[in-house]
Amino acid sequence: MSSIKVSFIVPVYNVEQFLPKCMDSILRQTVHEIEVICIHDCSPDNSLSVLKSFASEDSRVKVIDFKKNKGPGTARNAGLDAVSGEFVRMVDADDFIPEESTEKLLEAAIKYESNYVRGGFRNIDTFGVKGAKSWDHPTEFIVNTSVKQDKRLWRFDQHWAFLYRRKVLAASGARYDESMRNGQDAAFLVDLLPHLEKVTFIPETVYFYRQNPSSTMHRTRTKDFYLNVLKLYEHTYENMGSINVPEAADYVFYLALCYYLPNSILSTLPDNLDYTDAMDVLGYLEKILAETNGKKLCFDRGYAWQKKQQMPWQSKYITLMLCEGFLDDVYHDLQLITQGRDKEKHLSDTVHNYEAKLVNLYASTSWKATAPIRRLAGMLGKRTGR
């Protein structure tokens, strides 16, 4: 058995300002039997010099130096190939971790023979201000649950909150998607989804996530950024079926429509993309909504979780309009929404009226009877550039 208890994987790119604090927080862990695999992804700043300095002072630091930029997915996979510890932690180089966090995670993994242990996290800004503990985290231990038992494991945006048992992780075959410049961390957890058994939650905060404006997630968003996010949700929806839990896929996509899509996709689209690229993104979202039965998520009140998490009116409106094929209208309405609250209030009133009409319309006999005619009209409209 390896004498190294925990291997840390740290991809490094353009984080010279934050890297020393990150490395210090890892090397000061109360668990000393660790290795720190740092993958320098051809960063244009002085990050490599910082890494070499740490490596010269502490033999537990190992540096993999890419001679050309390959992206975070490739960097993290290189780390996975290099680790030798019994367990693995992921740390982003602009974040940091509490000194006792690894000890807390490791204690739970050993005591309960868990394959994975997940802790809480807190958001911080560039000044180090800590926010409240994020997401619905337990206040006490939850021992050896599974993806079939706990909805907390149906979220895929905190891969660094886990301690992974290396042999179990390797056996799962989960890897980071090297073609994705954003979202590959969430895609990794999606691929790991069918293997999330014997998962223990601990109540302690184990990670501080920095809201870094210069990070990949906060740079100017391109068409590829938006398409990557949508492909991730499509992949998530498809993969949720593998765990054979009724409504799991619908629940995940409903959360996307409640939170991430309106805040990170729809609200930023007009400012970042021109008309042609925006229409491509909206067209892809239209396709996903058809696959996931978006209208059902808007109108079917049979889901228990809909009572706790109300879908924003913007998401309802966009979902309904896209499902009807009105991509051009959606693009122009998004421009109005981003211009000010008065326009937003006007659209809000409009969608409530629109929604009420559609509820009655979809239930009517005439709507069902005329479905073939509408489909034909929609096809003709698209051909003529409606």
Secondary structure as UniProt FT lines:
FT   STRAND          6..12
FT   TURN            16..18
FT   HELIX           19..27
FT   STRAND          34..41
FT   HELIX           47..57
FT   TURN            59..60
FT   STRAND          61..66
FT   HELIX           72..82
FT   STRAND          87..90
FT   TURN            93..94
FT   TURN            99..100
FT   HELIX           101..112
FT   STRAND          116..124
FT   TURN            126..127
FT   STRAND          130..133
FT   STRAND          142..145
FT   TURN            147..149
FT   HELIX           151..154
FT   HELIX           159..161
FT   STRAND          162..165
FT   HELIX           166..172
FT   TURN            178..179
FT   HELIX           184..192
FT   HELIX           193..195
FT   STRAND          199..210
FT   TURN            213..214
FT   HELIX           216..218
FT   HELIX           223..240
FT   HELIX           241..243
FT   TURN            246..247
FT   HELIX           248..255
FT   HELIX           256..266
FT   TURN            267..268
FT   HELIX           269..272
FT   HELIX           275..291
FT   TURN            292..293
FT   HELIX           294..299
FT   TURN            301..302
FT   HELIX           304..307
FT   HELIX           313..323
FT   TURN            324..325
FT   HELIX           327..337
FT   TURN            338..339
FT   HELIX           341..363
FT   HELIX           365..369
FT   HELIX           371..383
FT   TURN            384..385
//
